[in-house]
Each structure stands twice: as structure tokens, then as C-alpha cells.
Amino acid sequence: MGRTRKVGSAGRFEARAGATIRKRLAAIEVVMRQRHQCPQCMAKTVKRVSIGIWACKRCGHKFAGGAYVPQTKLGEMARRARVTGTTL
């Protein structure tokens, strides 16, 4: 296995991908693998099931979100526009 001190799990790509891309991937994977807040029960128990599918281990709520994070910035903007009732 290659050196993984700086890039963590992205070290599996060794020198093939390049240092900058591996560091970027490592940052994305750290955020993706941590526990996120459930939009229904507000507990920090949401984990990624598959690409874009997230599930809460506490209440069982399963929902679609971003590929790497449950709530994307674009999704937040759309939710705010729906809540306020403005049309785009």
C-alpha cells in the first residue's frame, strides 16, 4: 500500500491520480463518512447507504440527498424557495 499519512483512504490510488486530486478526494471522503443530522428526528445518526441515498439509524428515515453529503447547497436553496412560496 502507498503512503497514506496525508491523504488517508485516497492512498489506495498511490501515484496514479496525482497529489492534488487525492487530497481533494480525501477531504470529500472524510465528510461523506461522518455522521450527519437527520432532517426528521434531528439526531446525528444519518449514514450513507448508497450514492445519493441516506438513512437514519435511529428513526429509520430514508431519503435522497447529494452523492457525498445529505443536504446540498442547491437543495437548501430549493427548500427555502418552496417554504417562502416565491416562484423562480
Legacy VTK file of the C-alpha trace (Angstrom):
# vtk DataFile Version 3.0
C-alpha trace
ASCII
DATASET POLYDATA
POINTS 88 float
0.000 0.000 0.000
1.195 3.529 -0.711
1.828 6.318 1.708
-1.402 7.377 3.370
-0.426 9.803 6.108
-1.575 12.916 4.215
-4.350 11.511 2.056
-5.825 8.765 4.236
-8.030 6.342 2.322
-7.215 8.040 -1.000
-3.754 6.498 -0.695
-5.224 3.437 -2.411
-4.678 5.281 -5.709
-0.947 5.716 -4.998
0.717 7.970 -7.599
-1.740 7.261 -10.407
-4.163 10.084 -9.663
-1.792 12.856 -8.593
-1.383 14.534 -5.213
-3.941 17.319 -5.607
-6.752 15.026 -6.718
-6.006 12.544 -3.930
-6.100 15.327 -1.305
-9.419 16.568 -2.694
-10.856 13.054 -2.636
-9.637 12.525 0.925
-11.435 15.687 2.093
-14.681 14.586 0.402
-14.483 11.084 1.891
-13.953 12.392 5.424
-17.146 14.482 5.194
-19.049 11.665 3.481
-18.224 9.043 6.115
-19.043 11.085 9.202
-22.473 11.018 10.817
-24.922 13.706 9.721
-28.055 15.185 11.282
-31.386 13.559 10.454
-33.940 16.005 8.993
-36.770 14.178 10.777
-35.563 13.344 14.316
-32.589 15.787 14.419
-30.211 13.107 15.749
-26.697 12.792 14.350
-27.260 9.247 13.097
-27.544 9.579 9.317
-25.149 7.445 7.296
-24.820 6.951 3.546
-26.423 3.763 2.212
-25.547 4.212 -1.450
-24.811 7.053 -3.868
-27.360 9.741 -3.016
-29.315 7.537 -0.558
-29.098 8.326 3.154
-30.705 6.593 6.147
-31.131 7.451 9.808
-30.174 4.617 12.133
-32.390 5.970 14.925
-35.782 6.596 13.295
-35.311 4.620 10.067
-35.998 7.647 7.849
-34.541 7.025 4.381
-34.201 9.889 1.934
-32.415 11.068 -1.192
-29.702 13.668 -0.957
-26.409 14.531 -2.541
-23.858 11.962 -3.588
-21.412 12.902 -0.817
-23.494 14.924 1.675
-27.162 14.539 2.642
-28.106 18.178 2.056
-26.530 20.018 -0.864
-26.350 23.792 -1.209
-28.650 23.708 -4.247
-31.165 21.581 -2.336
-31.145 24.075 0.540
-31.878 26.942 -1.865
-34.764 24.993 -3.412
-36.190 24.171 0.023
-36.053 27.840 1.072
-37.782 28.900 -2.155
-40.558 26.337 -1.551
-41.051 27.378 2.074
-41.333 31.105 1.327
-43.659 30.459 -1.610
-41.769 32.526 -4.142
-41.639 31.460 -7.744
-38.449 31.481 -9.724
LINES 1 89
88 0 1 2 3 4 5 6 7 8 9 10 11 12 13 14 15 16 17 18 19 20 21 22 23 24 25 26 27 28 29 30 31 32 33 34 35 36 37 38 39 40 41 42 43 44 45 46 47 48 49 50 51 52 53 54 55 56 57 58 59 60 61 62 63 64 65 66 67 68 69 70 71 72 73 74 75 76 77 78 79 80 81 82 83 84 85 86 87
